[in-house]
């Protein structure tokens, strides 16, 4: 009884393996194994690449924990951020983990409120700037001509003015609630997103599938929503994550200058401003808010880096 012979993926035990005969070798009895790979959708491939980016996955976990910490812990903590306790300027202790200020406010409750407001402002800035900038860039890039010229020259005008100075002037006139700050900072950030999206649309609008959709009678709105926006989605998502990081720093800077969120409300920028004068005598007033600003900014930046790698199929990715 002869042994099965295996050569370059071929074997004479063909009927038992369910493989197909080799083309060009009829009657030899040699067969070739048939290997198949399970198809993965684009979303599955993106998720797989993202999960291999260890720093990004860790940053996502930390950011989610920070959000839960900011919005759930105040419901369980014994002090409200406006509560004035009899303990004035005490250092961190079991009763006051982050100490108190000179009025007796519990700094743990104050930092929780500041983190909550800063996260709301940063996420709102990213949402407003992303939606507004995407529409801006898609319309400008798709229509071109006079429409493109007008929209891009206006974007250039906005970008030539320092965003912090423009935001400070607008916030000084329209008030200092968190949602007004978010609208102002989101508005001044939208032209940047618009320019990035326009660059993508200028190349996408010349693709064959866009020409085919136009030839079939698809409306401009349908082409923009069904073809241009989805194909620029990777760039939009990455810029949105980066806007969260830059948004929290912009809000901090604006509050540091006195044009951000106003008392009796607070934010991490407000806490940094009030604590800078006591950094030598009561360092807990300054360093605890600053620590959370650094944590949020770093985690969102690492998250954006991981999303950029996962959404760009042309990059060579290594396990991190």
C-alpha positions in Angstrom: 0.0 0.0 0.0 1.6 3.3 -1.1 1.9 6.3 1.1 0.0 9.6 0.1 2.5 11.8 -1.7 2.4 15.6 -0.9 4.0 17.9 -3.4 3.5 21.7 -3.4 0.1 21.5 -1.9 -0.9 18.4 -3.9 -1.8 14.8 -2.6 -3.0 11.6 -4.1 -5.6 11.3 -1.3 -7.8 13.6 -3.2 -11.3 12.1 -2.8 -11.0 12.0 0.9 -10.0 15.6 1.3 -12.7 17.1 -0.9 -10.1 19.1 -2.9 -10.5 19.7 -6.6 -8.4 18.0 -9.4 -5.4 19.9 -10.7 -6.1 21.7 -14.0 -3.8 20.4 -16.7 -3.2 17.0 -15.0 -6.3 14.9 -16.0 -6.3 11.3 -14.9 -3.2 11.6 -12.7 -5.1 11.4 -9.5 -3.3 14.4 -8.1 -5.5 17.0 -6.5 -5.0 20.4 -5.1 -6.2 21.6 -1.7 -8.5 24.6 -1.8 -7.9 27.2 0.9 -10.3 30.0 1.5 -10.0 33.1 3.8 -13.1 34.5 5.5 -14.0 37.9 4.1 -13.8 40.9 6.5 -15.8 44.1 6.1 -14.0 47.4 6.0 -15.3 48.1 9.6 -14.0 44.8 10.8 -10.6 45.5 9.3 -10.5 48.9 10.8 -11.4 47.6 14.3 -8.8 44.9 14.0 -6.1 47.4 13.2 -7.2 49.8 15.9 -7.2 47.0 18.6 -3.6 46.2 17.6 -2.6 49.8 18.6 -2.1 49.3 22.3 -1.5 52.9 23.2 -4.8 54.0 21.5 -6.8 51.2 23.1 -5.4 52.1 26.5 -6.1 55.8 25.9 -9.7 55.0 25.0 -10.2 53.1 28.2 -8.7 55.9 30.3 -10.8 58.5 28.5 -14.0 56.6 29.1 -13.0 56.2 32.8 -12.4 60.0 33.0 -15.9 60.7 31.5 -17.6 58.3 33.9 -15.5 59.8 36.8 -16.6 63.3 35.9 -20.3 62.6 35.4 -21.1 59.8 37.9 -18.8 60.6 40.9 -20.5 64.0 41.7 -23.8 62.2 42.2 -22.1 60.1 44.9 -19.8 62.6 46.5 -20.9 64.2 49.8 -20.0 67.8 48.8 -21.4 69.9 46.0 -19.0 72.2 44.1 -20.8 75.3 45.5 -20.8 74.0 49.1 -18.7 76.1 51.5 -17.3 74.0 54.4 -15.7 75.3 57.6 -12.4 73.9 56.5 -10.4 76.7 54.9 -7.2 76.0 52.9 -6.7 72.6 54.3 -4.3 70.2 52.5 -5.5 66.9 51.0 -7.0 64.6 53.6 -9.5 61.7 53.8 -12.3 64.2 54.2 -11.1 66.4 51.4 -8.9 64.3 49.0 -7.9 67.3 46.9 -7.9 69.8 49.9 -10.0 73.0 50.0 -9.5 76.5 48.9 -9.5 79.7 51.0 -13.3 79.9 51.0 -13.7 76.3 52.1 -14.8 74.8 48.8 -14.0 71.1 48.5 -11.5 70.9 45.7 -12.4 67.3 44.8 -16.0 68.5 44.0 -14.6 71.6 42.2 -12.3 69.5 40.1 -15.1 67.1 39.2 -17.3 70.0 38.1 -14.4 71.5 36.2 -13.6 68.2 34.4 -17.3 67.8 33.6 -17.6 71.2 32.1 -14.3 71.0 30.2 -15.2 67.7 28.7 -18.6 69.0 27.6 -17.0 72.0 26.0 -14.3 70.0 24.2 -16.8 67.4 22.8 -19.1 70.2 21.7 -16.3 72.0 20.0 -15.3 68.9 18.1 -18.9 68.2 17.1 -19.7 71.7 15.9 -16.4 72.2 14.1 -16.6 68.7 12.5 -20.2 69.1 11.2 -19.7 72.7 10.1 -16.2 72.2 8.6 -17.3 69.0 6.7 -20.2 70.8 5.1 -18.0 73.8 4.3 -15.3 71.6 2.7 -17.7 69.4 0.8 -19.7 72.2 -0.8 -16.5 74.2 -1.6 -14.7 71.2 -3.1 -17.6 69.8 -5.0 -18.9 73.0 -6.7 -15.5 74.7 -7.2 -15.4 77.9 -9.2 -16.8 81.0 -7.5 -18.3 79.1 -4.6 -15.0 77.6 -3.8 -13.2 80.9 -4.1 -15.7 82.7 -1.8 -15.8 80.0 0.9 -12.0 79.4 0.9 -11.1 83.1 1.0 -13.4 83.5 4.0 -11.8 80.5 5.6 -8.3 82.0 5.0 -9.5 85.3 6.6 -10.7 83.5 9.7 -7.5 81.4 9.9 -5.3 84.5 9.7 -6.8 85.9 12.9 -5.5 84.1 16.1 -8.3 81.8 17.2 -7.8 82.6 20.9 -8.0 86.4 20.4 -11.1 86.0 18.2 -12.7 83.7 20.8 -11.9 86.0 23.6 -13.5 89.0 21.8 -16.6 87.1 21.0 -16.9 85.5 24.5 -16.5 89.0 26.1 -19.6 90.2 24.1 -21.8 87.1 24.2 -21.3 85.8 27.7 -19.4 82.9 29.4 -21.7 79.9 29.7 -20.2 76.6 28.6 -22.4 76.3 25.5 -21.6 79.8 24.2 -17.9 79.0 24.7 -18.4 75.8 22.8 -20.2 77.5 19.9 -17.5 80.2 19.6 -14.6 77.9 19.8 -16.3 75.4 17.4 -17.0 78.2 15.0 -13.4 79.4 14.8 -12.1 75.8 14.4 -14.5 74.9 11.6 -12.5 76.6 8.8 -9.5 74.3 9.5 -11.6 71.2 9.1 -13.2 72.7 6.0 -9.8 73.2 4.3 -8.8 69.6 5.1 -12.1 68.1 3.8 -12.0 70.3 0.7 -8.6 68.8 -0.3 -10.1 65.3 0.0 -13.2 66.2 -2.0 -11.2 67.7 -4.9 -9.7 64.3 -5.6 -12.8 62.2 -4.8 -15.1 64.2 -7.1 -13.1 63.1 -10.2 -13.5 59.4 -9.4 -15.4 57.1 -11.7 -18.2 56.2 -9.3 -19.0 59.9 -8.8 -19.1 60.5 -12.6 -21.3 57.4 -12.9 -23.7 58.7 -10.2 -23.8 62.1 -12.0 -24.5 60.4 -15.3 -27.4 58.4 -13.8 -29.0 61.6 -12.7 -28.1 61.6 -9.0 -28.7 65.0 -7.4 -25.8 67.0 -6.0 -27.0 66.5 -2.5 -27.1 62.7 -2.9 -23.6 62.6 -4.4 -22.2 64.7 -1.5 -24.0 62.6 1.2 -23.6 59.1 -0.4 -20.2 59.4 -2.0 -18.1 62.4 -0.9 -18.7 62.5 2.9 -18.3 58.7 3.4 -15.0 58.6 1.5 -13.7 61.6 3.5 -14.9 60.0 6.7 -11.4 58.8 7.8 -10.0 62.3 7.7 -13.0 63.7 9.4 -12.9 61.2 12.3 -9.2 61.8 13.0 -9.6 65.6 12.9 -12.6 65.3 15.3 -10.5 63.5 17.9 -7.7 66.0 17.6 -10.3 68.8 18.0 -11.3 67.4 21.4 -7.7 67.7 22.6 -7.2 71.2 21.2 -10.7 72.2 22.4 -10.0 71.5 26.0 -6.7 73.4 25.7 -8.5 76.3 24.0 -11.1 76.4 26.7 -8.4 76.3 29.4 -6.6 79.1 27.8 -9.7 81.2 27.4 -10.7 80.7 31.0 -7.1 81.4 32.1 -7.4 84.8 30.4 -10.7 85.4 32.2 -13.0 85.1 29.1 -14.1 81.6 29.5 -16.7 80.0 31.9 -17.7 82.5 34.6 -18.5 82.1 38.3 -20.4 80.6 40.0 -19.7 77.8 37.5 -16.2 76.5 37.0 -13.9 74.6 34.6 -10.4 73.2 34.8 -9.1 76.5 33.2 -10.9 78.6 35.9 -9.4 76.4 38.6 -5.9 76.7 37.1 -6.4 80.5 37.0 -7.5 80.8 40.6 -4.8 78.4 41.9 -1.8 79.9 40.1 -1.2 82.5 42.8 -1.1 79.9 45.5 1.1 77.4 43.7 3.9 77.8 46.3 1.7 77.8 49.5 -1.3 75.6 48.4 0.0 73.6 45.4 -3.1 71.3 45.5 -5.2 74.2 44.1 -3.1 74.3 40.9 -1.7 70.8 40.3 -4.9 68.7 40.6 -6.8 70.6 37.9 -3.6 70.6 35.8 -3.2 66.9 36.1 -6.6 66.2 34.6 -6.0 68.6 31.8 -2.9 66.7 30.8 -4.7 63.3 31.1 -7.5 64.4 28.9 -5.3 66.0 26.3 -2.8 63.1 26.1 -5.5 60.3 26.0 -7.4 62.0 23.2 -4.2 62.6 21.2 -3.1 59.0 21.5 -6.7 58.0 20.5 -6.5 60.1 17.4 -3.2 58.6 16.5 -4.6 55.1 16.7 -7.6 56.1 14.6 -5.4 57.6 12.0 -3.4 54.4 11.7 -6.5 52.2 11.6 -8.4 54.2 9.0 -5.4 54.6 6.7 -5.0 51.3 4.8 -1.9 52.5 3.0 0.2 52.8 6.1 2.5 49.9 7.3 1.3 49.2 10.8 3.2 47.5 13.5 1.9 46.0 16.7 2.4 48.6 19.5 
